[in-house]
Amino acid sequence: MSTEGGPAVTSRMARLFDVRYVIGGLLGFYGVVLVIRGLLDGAEQLVQAAGFAVNLWTGIVLVVVAITFLAWASLRPLGIEVDEEAEEMGAPPA
C-alpha cells in the first residue's frame, strides 16, 4: 500500500466528511420535504395552525439554514491547505 499523496488525501477526506456538509444536506432534505408539504396543505391544516402555514415557513427556514451551512463549509474548508505545485513535484506540503 503506497503512502504517496498522504496529506493531500487526508485533506480531501477531511473536507468530504466535514460535519457541516452532513448537517446542511439533512436540513436541506427535510426543508424541501416541508416546503412541498406546506404547498400541498389544505384549508383544514391551515385552520388547525390558526391560519399560519407552519410547514411552509419551517421548510423555508430549514432550506436557508442548509444553504448557510453548505456555503460555510465550501468557503471555509477544513484540513491543511495543499500546495498543488509541490504535490505535483512530489515534495511534502509546507
C-alpha positions as CSV (number, residue, x, y, z in Angstrom):
1,M,0.0,0.0,0.0
2,S,1.6,3.3,-1.1
3,T,1.6,6.4,1.1
4,E,2.2,8.8,-1.8
5,G,0.0,11.8,-1.6
6,G,-0.9,11.1,2.0
7,P,-1.5,14.6,3.2
8,A,-3.5,15.6,0.1
9,V,-5.8,12.6,0.5
10,T,-6.2,13.3,4.2
11,S,-7.1,16.9,3.4
12,R,-9.7,15.8,0.8
13,M,-11.1,13.2,3.1
14,A,-11.4,15.8,5.9
15,R,-13.4,18.1,3.6
16,L,-15.5,15.2,2.3
17,F,-16.5,14.1,5.8
18,D,-16.9,17.6,7.2
19,V,-20.0,17.5,9.5
20,R,-21.2,20.8,8.1
21,Y,-21.9,19.0,4.8
22,V,-23.9,16.3,6.6
23,I,-25.9,18.9,8.6
24,G,-26.5,21.0,5.6
25,G,-27.6,18.1,3.5
26,L,-30.0,16.8,6.1
27,L,-31.5,20.2,6.9
28,G,-31.9,20.8,3.2
29,F,-33.6,17.5,2.5
30,Y,-36.1,18.0,5.4
31,G,-36.6,21.6,4.4
32,V,-37.5,20.7,0.8
33,V,-39.9,18.0,2.1
34,L,-41.6,20.5,4.4
35,V,-41.8,23.2,1.7
36,I,-43.5,20.6,-0.6
37,R,-45.8,19.6,2.2
38,G,-46.6,23.2,3.1
39,L,-47.5,23.9,-0.5
40,L,-49.9,20.9,-0.5
41,D,-51.5,21.7,2.8
42,G,-55.3,22.3,2.6
43,A,-57.6,24.6,4.4
44,E,-58.0,22.1,7.3
45,Q,-54.3,22.2,8.1
46,L,-54.3,26.0,8.0
47,V,-57.3,26.2,10.3
48,Q,-55.5,23.9,12.8
49,A,-52.5,26.2,12.7
50,A,-54.5,29.4,13.2
51,G,-54.0,30.4,9.5
52,F,-50.2,30.1,9.7
53,A,-48.5,27.8,7.1
54,V,-46.2,26.2,9.7
55,N,-44.8,23.5,7.3
56,L,-44.1,26.0,4.6
57,W,-42.3,28.6,6.7
58,T,-40.4,25.9,8.7
59,G,-39.3,24.4,5.4
60,I,-38.1,27.7,4.1
61,V,-36.1,28.4,7.2
62,L,-34.5,25.0,7.1
63,V,-33.5,25.4,3.4
64,V,-32.0,28.8,4.2
65,V,-30.0,27.3,7.2
66,A,-28.9,24.4,5.0
67,I,-27.6,26.8,2.3
68,T,-25.8,28.7,5.0
69,F,-24.1,25.5,6.3
70,L,-23.1,24.4,2.8
71,A,-21.8,27.8,1.9
72,W,-19.8,27.9,5.1
73,A,-18.3,24.5,4.5
74,S,-17.4,25.5,0.9
75,L,-15.9,28.9,1.7
76,R,-14.0,27.8,4.9
77,P,-12.9,24.2,4.3
78,L,-11.2,22.1,6.9
79,G,-7.9,20.4,6.7
80,I,-4.4,21.5,5.7
81,E,-4.1,23.6,2.6
82,V,-2.1,21.6,0.0
83,D,0.2,23.4,-2.4
84,E,-0.7,21.8,-5.8
85,E,2.6,22.6,-7.4
86,A,4.5,21.0,-4.5
87,E,2.2,18.0,-4.7
88,E,2.9,17.6,-8.4
89,M,6.7,17.8,-7.8
90,G,6.4,15.1,-5.1
91,A,7.5,17.5,-2.3
92,P,5.8,17.3,1.1
93,P,3.3,20.2,1.7
94,A,4.6,23.2,3.7
